[in-house]
Amino acid sequence: MVTFRKADEWLELCRYLYNCALEQRIQTYKYNHKFISYYDQQNELPCIREYMPEYKNIGAQILQCVLRKLDNAYKGFYKRVKNSHDKSGFPRFKGENRFNSFILTQNSWKINGEYLIISKLGMFKMHLSRPIQGKIKGITVKRSTTNKWYACFSCDNVLEKKLPKNNKVIGIDVGIKSYLTDSEGNKEENPKFLKNALRELRIKNRKLSRAKNGSNRRKETKLQVTKCHERITNQRHDFLHKLSNNYVQSYGIIKVENLNIKGMSQNRKLARDINDCSWGTFFELLTYKAEEAGREVIKVKPHNTSKKCNKCGSINHELKLSDRIWICGNCGFTHDRDENAAINIVNSEVRAEPSVANVSGYTKRKPKIIEKCGVSA
């Protein structure tokens, strides 16, 4: 318990350093019209450790990683501004419980059996989810919103896990009623984890709204709400990992639609169901698992995949979202909407081109002057 309390103190000190470094950058540009680099702030760390003794107990590499994190946030912001499609993303100050990780490098740690020993911090007992492979280059120690602690190991020289070559091709159409339908007619029902937990969430949120600000009862109730959301997230990720792994194991080429998910979620009637499905997460899991296994994921254009007859190629322009079964007016073939879309996806040879709208849901905007950081786009 003492070790975790000390780790909480480390996170709070790292958060304070991050906010001070961000304030220094903002004020320096505001009054002097000059930029401060990562190396300028790194060179000030010895003075900070001298005048603030509490930072002497934290490894210098950990403090450097905090400044590097801020520097990466700035670089990411500059990159988005340069692309002139996103005006948001300027680094923000970290509020309470908004800085939840620190990075260990070099010789500030060691592993002794089932224990992780961190220099100047203490000893943590580990429960490994799987054996550590390769050479450990760094460790990220992270605190979750429910006060659980995790250690994430970054390793080099990890053995590849290539699967035997497979030429089988499958097309996948995702949806809400059925989570997905593939071109072979297989359907996966949508578990709707959020929808099934809404009653419990509403009860706990009403209880939270009645609790007095700053009271212990409010803190306990807030933790209950957070745990409920964490359980929903864990259930969803478990489902998506198993589903994506099943397709990667079975097929060599997997075709999916390049959906503008962020744009689709603007529909107020379907937004909650679309976000509950987490199609974007599913595609990400599918992509990295396929790359690791030597498989290929191809994104195709989603235009008219549901409306096009896979037999004769005619397009049903009158098809509505509520029409799950439809008959082709040209050839008379009866289609299951989702299965027909999956077949059209697997037959499609037109790959989707990466675009701002398809990837992030943003549309291009006119160049905007960003005065806060002194960057003109």
N, C-alpha and C positions, 0 to 999 in steps of 0.2 A: 504493500500500500504506500509505503514511504517512497519507493522508487517511482511509482506512477505519479505521485504528487509532485515529485521533483521534475518528472518529464513534462507535467503540465506547466510548471514554472519555466522550463526551457522554451516551450512553445509560446508562452506569453512574452518572454524576452525577445524571441525571434520575430514575433508579430510587431513588437514595439520598434525593433530595428528596421523592419520593412517599411513601416509607416514613416519613421523619421527620414529614411533614405528617400522615400517618395516625396515627402515634403521638401527636402533639400533640393531635389531636382526641379520641382515646380517653382519654388521661390527663386532659385538661381536664374532660371530662364526669365521669370517675371520681372525681376529687378535688374539683372545684368545682361539679359539676352545671350546667355552662354549655356552650353550643355555640359552636364557632368557625366562622365563615362563610368563604367563598372570599375575600371582600374583606379580612377580617382577616389571612389568611395572605398574600395578595398584597401588602399594605402592609408586610410584614416582609421582602420580597425585597431591598430596598436594603441592609438590615442584614446579610443573609446574604451578599450579594455583597461587602460591605465586609470582613467577618471571615473569609470563605472565598474567597480570590482566584481559586481554580480556576473559580468560577462566573462570574467577570467575562468569560470568553471565550465564554460561552454567551449568546445573545440573550435579553433580558428577556421577549420574547413567547413564546419556547420554554418558559421556566420558568413563565410564567403559564398556558400550555396544560397543563403537568403538573398544576398545582393545579386547573385547571378539570376535568381528567380525574378527579381524586379527588372533586371536588364532584359531578360527574355520577354517579359510582358511589354516592355517598351518596343522591342524589335518587332514583336507581333503586331502591335498597334501601328507602327510605321508601315509595315507591309500591307496591312488592310487599307490604310489611307492611300498608299501608292496605287493600289488597284482601283481606287475611286468607286468602290461599290459598297463600302461599309464605313459609316461615320462613327460607329460605336466602338467600344473596346479600350478606351483609355484606362490605364492602370488605376485601380481604386484603392482607397485605404481599407485595410482589413479590420473589421469590427471584432467584437468579442466572439470567440469560438469560430472565427472565420480563417484562422491560420492553424492547420491541423497536421502538419508534417515537417520533418527535418531530415536531411540527408547525411549519411555517414560515409566517409571516404577514407582511403589509406589505412592507417593503423589505429583508428579510434575505436575499434571494436575487435572482438574475437568470439569464436564459437567453441564452447566446451560442452560436448555432448548435446543435451537438449536445452542448453542455456545459451542465451545471447548476452555477452558481457560488453557493456558500453562504457568507455573510459569516462570517469568523473560523474557517471550517472548511476550505474548499478547493474544488477543482473536480472534478466527477464527469462522466464521459462517459456519455451516455444512448443507449439503443437503444429508440426509441419504438415501442410496439406499434401505435399508430395516431396520426394527426395530432391535435394539441391544438386543440380547438374552444372558442370563447367566450372570456370573460375569466377569467384565473386569479385566484382569490380566496385560495387557500392550497395548500400542498403538504405531504403527509405522507410523510416519509422512513422507510422500514420495513426492518428486517433480518429475513430469514427464518431458520428453524431450521437451515438448511444454509448460513448465512452469505452469502446472496445479498441484494443491496440493491435496493430498489424505491422509486420516487418516484410517488406517486399525486396527481394534480392535481384539485383541486376547482374547477369552473368555473361561471360564471354566463353567461346569455344564449346557451345552447347551442341550436342550431336543432332543432326537433322533427322526429322521423322517423316521421310518420304514414303508414300504408299506405293504399291505396285501400280504400273501404268494401267489406266482405265479409259476406254474410248466412249463410254456410255454418256449420253447427253440427256439432260432433264431441264424442263422449263418450269418455273415457279411463279404462280400468281398469288400475291398476298391479298387478304381481305379482312373484313370485320366479323361477319357471320361465321365463316370458316377462316381460321388464321391463314392457311394457305391451301392451295390446290395445285398439284403438279400435273404435268402433261401425260402421266400414266394413269390419271384418274384418282390418285390417292388424295384424301382430304385430312387435314389436321384441324380439329376443333379448337376454337378460340377459348382459352381458359378464363379470360376476363378477370384477372386477379384483383384489379382495382375495383371493378364493379361489384364483385362479391364481398369486398371489405368496406364498401361505402357506409353501410349501416353502423358498423363499429366505429368508423372514423367520425361520422356525424355525432355520435354520442360523446365521444372523447373530446371533440372540438367544442361542443356545447359546454361541456364541463370545464374546458380550458378557458372559454370566454367568460365564465362566471367567477373564475379564480382571481384573487386580488393580485395586481402587479407587484412583483418582488417577493411574494410569499413562497414558502416552501411547498405549499400545496400546488401552486402554479408550476413550479419547477418539476415536481413529480408528475403532474398531468402532461406537461409538455414532453417529458421523456417518454411517457406512454404513447403519445401521438407519434413521436419520432420512431419508436420501436415498431409501431404498426406499419409505418411507411417503409421501414427497413425490411420487415418481413415480406411485404408486397414486392419490393425490389429484388430480394433474394429468390423468391418464388419465380419471378419473371425471368431472371438471369439463368436460373437452373433449367427452366423450360427451354429457353433460347439456345443455351449451350448444347443441350442434348439433341435438339432438333437440327441445329446447324451441323453438328458432328455427324449425325446420321446421314445427311446428304453428302457431306464431304467424303465419308467412308465408302459410299455406294456409287458415286458418279464422278467421272473425270472432268466433265464440262457442265457447269451449272449456269443457266441463263435466268436473269431476273430483270424486272423493269427498273429503269432509272427514274424513280418517282421524285417529285418535288414535295417531300413530306411536310416541310414547313409551310408551304403554300396550301396544301390540303388541310392542314390543321386549323386554317383560318375559318373553316366552316364551323359555325357555333354549334350546330346540331350534332356534328360528328367529331368535334375536337377531342373530347375526353376519350372516346373509344379509339381514335387513331393514336393518341399518345399512350393509351394503355397497351396497345399492340406493340409499340416500340419496333416498328419495321426497320428504322435506321440502325438500331443496335443489332438486329438480326442480320442485316446485310454486312455490317462491320465484322461480326463474328464469323459469318460465312466466308468473307474475303480473307481474313488473316488465317483461318484454319485451312482454307484451300491453298494459300500460298505456302504454308508450312508443309502441307502434305504433297505438294507438287501438282495440285489440281488448278483449274481455271474457273473464275467467275466472270461472266460476260454480262454487262448491262446493255439492254436494248431499249430503243425508243418505245414509250408506252402508248403511242398514238393509235387509237382504234383497236387495241388488242381484244377488247371485249365485244366490240360491235362488228368485227370482221368475221365472216363465216370461214372456218378453216377448211371447208370442202371446196367451195366455189370461189371464194375471195370477195364476194359482194359484201357491202357494208350496210348495216341496219341503222340508219340515222335516227330512227324513232325509239331506239332502245333506251329505257329508263333504268335508274339505279335499282328500283324495286323489282325489275324483271329478272328473276333468277333463271327461268327457263324460257327460251324463245325459239321460234321456228323461222328458218331462213325463207324469205319470200321468193328467192330465186330458184333454189334447189329443193326446198321443202325439208331439209334436214333439221332435226330437233337438237338444240344445243343446251347443255348446262353452261351458264354464263361463265363461271370461273374456270371450268375445265377447258372450254373453248379458248379463253384468254391464255391459259397455260400452253396450249398447243400452238397458238399463234406466236407466243414468246419463243418457244423452242424452235419454231420454223423460221423465225426472223433472222435475217442476215445483216440488218442495219444496226450497227452499234451506236449507242448514244455518245455524243460528244460531250466532254466535260464542260459545263457552263456554270456561271454564277447562279442562275436561277435553279438549275437542277440539283446542284450540290448543296447549296446553303439556303435556298429559298429567297435570296435577295435579288432584286432587280437593280440594274445599273442606275445610278443617280448622277446628277450633275456635279462637277467638281465643287468641293466645299472647303472653305478655309477653316482650318482647325487652329484656333488661337490659343487653346489651353496648353498645347505643347510646342507651339511655334512652328508647326509643320503645315505647309501649303500643299494641297493636293490638286 
